[in-house]
């Protein structure tokens, strides 16, 4: 196809696949730790944004597992199934946050200060942006839509970490308690958008 780089063969492709596996392994490891850290921080701070971000980390674990499964095989059918699984998971996240954030706003629940949550989300933003860059470049060279899609998920994960961090900072510094559920709505919009995009049938050339 004109304008697209040729898909590498042989040793180069093997090296790129190995890089893809390493990127997903790092993503998995970070998010496994993140689920535990965020669960404890969310409970201690009563933060819907931290809880939602913890669920996002759980979904990222599932998405990375799907990518590892897809990279281990081949075929359009496997890729389509992988994208559908990722999409469905994000729609579930969006539904949960729609209910939880609304309940918190209506009840005017005030979250507590969370130094652990702020430190983890700040570190996560840096790590996710770096991983997303690697996945985007590797997916492009492999011409792999699943790895590229999951790379976008990882990039927005970094944006979400930044949004949650800002909500926590505003709550701690200015007592803007509503910033926490608003950050939850940010994750909601992202989850719905990415879910619909992943469920959309891929365009084949």
TORKOL-4160 file (C-alpha; in steps of 0.2 Angstrom, whole numbers, padded with zeros to 4 digits, m for minus):
205
<pt num="1" X="0000" Y="0000" Z="0000"/>
<pt num="2" X="0007" Y="0017" Z="m0005"/>
<pt num="3" X="0014" Y="0028" Z="0009"/>
<pt num="4" X="0016" Y="0013" Z="0021"/>
<pt num="5" X="0032" Y="0006" Z="0026"/>
<pt num="6" X="0035" Y="m0013" Z="0022"/>
<pt num="7" X="0032" Y="m0025" Z="0036"/>
<pt num="8" X="0049" Y="m0031" Z="0042"/>
<pt num="9" X="0053" Y="m0050" Z="0040"/>
<pt num="10" X="0065" Y="m0062" Z="0048"/>
<pt num="11" X="0077" Y="m0056" Z="0062"/>
<pt num="12" X="0070" Y="m0038" Z="0062"/>
<pt num="13" X="0052" Y="m0044" Z="0064"/>
<pt num="14" X="0057" Y="m0056" Z="0078"/>
<pt num="15" X="0066" Y="m0041" Z="0087"/>
<pt num="16" X="0051" Y="m0030" Z="0086"/>
<pt num="17" X="0039" Y="m0044" Z="0092"/>
<pt num="18" X="0051" Y="m0046" Z="0107"/>
<pt num="19" X="0050" Y="m0028" Z="0110"/>
<pt num="20" X="0031" Y="m0028" Z="0110"/>
<pt num="21" X="0031" Y="m0042" Z="0122"/>
<pt num="22" X="0043" Y="m0033" Z="0134"/>
<pt num="23" X="0032" Y="m0017" Z="0133"/>
<pt num="24" X="0017" Y="m0027" Z="0137"/>
<pt num="25" X="0026" Y="m0036" Z="0151"/>
<pt num="26" X="0031" Y="m0019" Z="0159"/>
<pt num="27" X="0013" Y="m0013" Z="0157"/>
<pt num="28" X="0006" Y="m0028" Z="0166"/>
<pt num="29" X="0019" Y="m0027" Z="0180"/>
<pt num="30" X="0016" Y="m0009" Z="0183"/>
<pt num="31" X="m0003" Y="m0011" Z="0183"/>
<pt num="32" X="m0003" Y="m0026" Z="0194"/>
<pt num="33" X="0005" Y="m0016" Z="0207"/>
<pt num="34" X="m0006" Y="m0001" Z="0203"/>
<pt num="35" X="m0022" Y="m0010" Z="0206"/>
<pt num="36" X="m0016" Y="m0014" Z="0224"/>
<pt num="37" X="m0009" Y="0003" Z="0228"/>
<pt num="38" X="m0025" Y="0012" Z="0220"/>
<pt num="39" X="m0037" Y="0001" Z="0229"/>
<pt num="40" X="m0029" Y="0005" Z="0246"/>
<pt num="41" X="m0028" Y="0023" Z="0242"/>
<pt num="42" X="m0046" Y="0024" Z="0236"/>
<pt num="43" X="m0053" Y="0016" Z="0251"/>
<pt num="44" X="m0042" Y="0027" Z="0263"/>
<pt num="45" X="m0047" Y="0043" Z="0254"/>
<pt num="46" X="m0064" Y="0038" Z="0249"/>
<pt num="47" X="m0060" Y="0044" Z="0231"/>
<pt num="48" X="m0071" Y="0039" Z="0216"/>
<pt num="49" X="m0057" Y="0045" Z="0204"/>
<pt num="50" X="m0044" Y="0034" Z="0212"/>
<pt num="51" X="m0056" Y="0019" Z="0212"/>
<pt num="52" X="m0060" Y="0022" Z="0194"/>
<pt num="53" X="m0042" Y="0024" Z="0189"/>
<pt num="54" X="m0039" Y="0007" Z="0199"/>
<pt num="55" X="m0052" Y="m0001" Z="0188"/>
<pt num="56" X="m0044" Y="0007" Z="0173"/>
<pt num="57" X="m0028" Y="m0001" Z="0178"/>
<pt num="58" X="m0037" Y="m0018" Z="0180"/>
<pt num="59" X="m0043" Y="m0016" Z="0162"/>
<pt num="60" X="m0026" Y="m0011" Z="0156"/>
<pt num="61" X="m0020" Y="m0028" Z="0163"/>
<pt num="62" X="m0033" Y="m0037" Z="0153"/>
<pt num="63" X="m0029" Y="m0027" Z="0137"/>
<pt num="64" X="m0011" Y="m0031" Z="0139"/>
<pt num="65" X="m0015" Y="m0049" Z="0141"/>
<pt num="66" X="m0025" Y="m0049" Z="0125"/>
<pt num="67" X="m0011" Y="m0040" Z="0116"/>
<pt num="68" X="0001" Y="m0054" Z="0122"/>
<pt num="69" X="m0011" Y="m0067" Z="0116"/>
<pt num="70" X="m0013" Y="m0058" Z="0099"/>
<pt num="71" X="0006" Y="m0056" Z="0096"/>
<pt num="72" X="0008" Y="m0075" Z="0100"/>
<pt num="73" X="m0003" Y="m0079" Z="0084"/>
<pt num="74" X="m0009" Y="m0071" Z="0068"/>
<pt num="75" X="m0024" Y="m0068" Z="0058"/>
<pt num="76" X="m0038" Y="m0055" Z="0056"/>
<pt num="77" X="m0050" Y="m0066" Z="0066"/>
<pt num="78" X="m0039" Y="m0066" Z="0081"/>
<pt num="79" X="m0036" Y="m0047" Z="0080"/>
<pt num="80" X="m0054" Y="m0043" Z="0078"/>
<pt num="81" X="m0058" Y="m0054" Z="0094"/>
<pt num="82" X="m0044" Y="m0045" Z="0103"/>
<pt num="83" X="m0051" Y="m0028" Z="0099"/>
<pt num="84" X="m0068" Y="m0033" Z="0104"/>
<pt num="85" X="m0063" Y="m0039" Z="0121"/>
<pt num="86" X="m0053" Y="m0022" Z="0124"/>
<pt num="87" X="m0069" Y="m0012" Z="0119"/>
<pt num="88" X="m0081" Y="m0022" Z="0129"/>
<pt num="89" X="m0070" Y="m0020" Z="0145"/>
<pt num="90" X="m0069" Y="m0001" Z="0143"/>
<pt num="91" X="m0088" Y="0001" Z="0141"/>
<pt num="92" X="m0090" Y="m0008" Z="0157"/>
<pt num="93" X="m0078" Y="0004" Z="0165"/>
<pt num="94" X="m0088" Y="0019" Z="0158"/>
<pt num="95" X="m0105" Y="0012" Z="0165"/>
<pt num="96" X="m0098" Y="0009" Z="0182"/>
<pt num="97" X="m0091" Y="0027" Z="0183"/>
<pt num="98" X="m0107" Y="0035" Z="0176"/>
<pt num="99" X="m0116" Y="0028" Z="0191"/>
<pt num="100" X="m0102" Y="0030" Z="0204"/>
<pt num="101" X="m0097" Y="0048" Z="0200"/>
<pt num="102" X="m0116" Y="0054" Z="0199"/>
<pt num="103" X="m0119" Y="0046" Z="0216"/>
<pt num="104" X="m0104" Y="0055" Z="0224"/>
<pt num="105" X="m0110" Y="0072" Z="0217"/>
<pt num="106" X="m0127" Y="0070" Z="0223"/>
<pt num="107" X="m0122" Y="0064" Z="0240"/>
<pt num="108" X="m0108" Y="0078" Z="0241"/>
<pt num="109" X="m0096" Y="0065" Z="0247"/>
<pt num="110" X="m0080" Y="0074" Z="0251"/>
<pt num="111" X="m0064" Y="0063" Z="0248"/>
<pt num="112" X="m0049" Y="0064" Z="0260"/>
<pt num="113" X="m0031" Y="0070" Z="0256"/>
<pt num="114" X="m0021" Y="0056" Z="0247"/>
<pt num="115" X="m0002" Y="0058" Z="0246"/>
<pt num="116" X="0000" Y="0040" Z="0241"/>
<pt num="117" X="m0013" Y="0043" Z="0227"/>
<pt num="118" X="m0004" Y="0059" Z="0221"/>
<pt num="119" X="0013" Y="0051" Z="0221"/>
<pt num="120" X="0007" Y="0035" Z="0211"/>
<pt num="121" X="m0003" Y="0044" Z="0198"/>
<pt num="122" X="0011" Y="0056" Z="0195"/>
<pt num="123" X="0023" Y="0041" Z="0192"/>
<pt num="124" X="0010" Y="0032" Z="0182"/>
<pt num="125" X="0008" Y="0047" Z="0170"/>
<pt num="126" X="0027" Y="0047" Z="0166"/>
<pt num="127" X="0028" Y="0028" Z="0164"/>
<pt num="128" X="0012" Y="0027" Z="0153"/>
<pt num="129" X="0018" Y="0040" Z="0141"/>
<pt num="130" X="0035" Y="0032" Z="0139"/>
<pt num="131" X="0027" Y="0015" Z="0136"/>
<pt num="132" X="0014" Y="0022" Z="0124"/>
<pt num="133" X="0027" Y="0030" Z="0113"/>
<pt num="134" X="0036" Y="0013" Z="0112"/>
<pt num="135" X="0020" Y="0004" Z="0108"/>
<pt num="136" X="0015" Y="0016" Z="0095"/>
<pt num="137" X="0032" Y="0015" Z="0086"/>
<pt num="138" X="0033" Y="m0004" Z="0087"/>
<pt num="139" X="0015" Y="m0007" Z="0082"/>
<pt num="140" X="0018" Y="0005" Z="0067"/>
<pt num="141" X="0033" Y="m0005" Z="0061"/>
<pt num="142" X="0025" Y="m0022" Z="0064"/>
<pt num="143" X="0009" Y="m0015" Z="0055"/>
<pt num="144" X="m0001" Y="m0022" Z="0070"/>
<pt num="145" X="m0017" Y="m0013" Z="0074"/>
<pt num="146" X="m0020" Y="m0021" Z="0090"/>
<pt num="147" X="m0003" Y="m0016" Z="0097"/>
<pt num="148" X="m0006" Y="0002" Z="0090"/>
<pt num="149" X="m0024" Y="0002" Z="0098"/>
<pt num="150" X="m0017" Y="m0003" Z="0115"/>
<pt num="151" X="m0004" Y="0010" Z="0113"/>
<pt num="152" X="m0017" Y="0023" Z="0112"/>
<pt num="153" X="m0025" Y="0016" Z="0127"/>
<pt num="154" X="m0009" Y="0017" Z="0137"/>
<pt num="155" X="m0006" Y="0035" Z="0131"/>
<pt num="156" X="m0024" Y="0040" Z="0137"/>
<pt num="157" X="m0020" Y="0031" Z="0153"/>
<pt num="158" X="m0006" Y="0043" Z="0156"/>
<pt num="159" X="m0018" Y="0057" Z="0152"/>
<pt num="160" X="m0031" Y="0050" Z="0164"/>
<pt num="161" X="m0017" Y="0048" Z="0178"/>
<pt num="162" X="m0014" Y="0067" Z="0175"/>
<pt num="163" X="m0032" Y="0071" Z="0176"/>
<pt num="164" X="m0034" Y="0061" Z="0192"/>
<pt num="165" X="m0018" Y="0069" Z="0199"/>
<pt num="166" X="m0025" Y="0087" Z="0196"/>
<pt num="167" X="m0042" Y="0082" Z="0204"/>
<pt num="168" X="m0032" Y="0076" Z="0220"/>
<pt num="169" X="m0021" Y="0092" Z="0220"/>
<pt num="170" X="m0036" Y="0103" Z="0218"/>
<pt num="171" X="m0046" Y="0094" Z="0232"/>
<pt num="172" X="m0031" Y="0095" Z="0244"/>
<pt num="173" X="m0025" Y="0113" Z="0240"/>
<pt num="174" X="m0042" Y="0121" Z="0237"/>
<pt num="175" X="m0055" Y="0110" Z="0245"/>
<pt num="176" X="m0063" Y="0107" Z="0228"/>
<pt num="177" X="m0071" Y="0091" Z="0233"/>
<pt num="178" X="m0081" Y="0090" Z="0216"/>
<pt num="179" X="m0064" Y="0089" Z="0207"/>
<pt num="180" X="m0063" Y="0070" Z="0212"/>
<pt num="181" X="m0080" Y="0064" Z="0203"/>
<pt num="182" X="m0077" Y="0076" Z="0189"/>
<pt num="183" X="m0060" Y="0067" Z="0186"/>
<pt num="184" X="m0071" Y="0051" Z="0186"/>
<pt num="185" X="m0082" Y="0058" Z="0172"/>
<pt num="186" X="m0066" Y="0061" Z="0162"/>
<pt num="187" X="m0062" Y="0043" Z="0163"/>
<pt num="188" X="m0080" Y="0039" Z="0159"/>
<pt num="189" X="m0079" Y="0049" Z="0143"/>
<pt num="190" X="m0062" Y="0041" Z="0138"/>
<pt num="191" X="m0069" Y="0023" Z="0142"/>
<pt num="192" X="m0084" Y="0025" Z="0131"/>
<pt num="193" X="m0074" Y="0033" Z="0117"/>
<pt num="194" X="m0061" Y="0020" Z="0117"/>
<pt num="195" X="m0073" Y="0006" Z="0119"/>
<pt num="196" X="m0083" Y="0011" Z="0104"/>
<pt num="197" X="m0068" Y="0013" Z="0093"/>
<pt num="198" X="m0061" Y="m0004" Z="0098"/>
<pt num="199" X="m0078" Y="m0012" Z="0094"/>
<pt num="200" X="m0079" Y="m0004" Z="0077"/>
<pt num="201" X="m0074" Y="m0016" Z="0063"/>
<pt num="202" X="m0056" Y="m0013" Z="0057"/>
<pt num="203" X="m0054" Y="m0005" Z="0040"/>
<pt num="204" X="m0045" Y="m0018" Z="0029"/>
<pt num="205" X="m0034" Y="m0013" Z="0015"/>
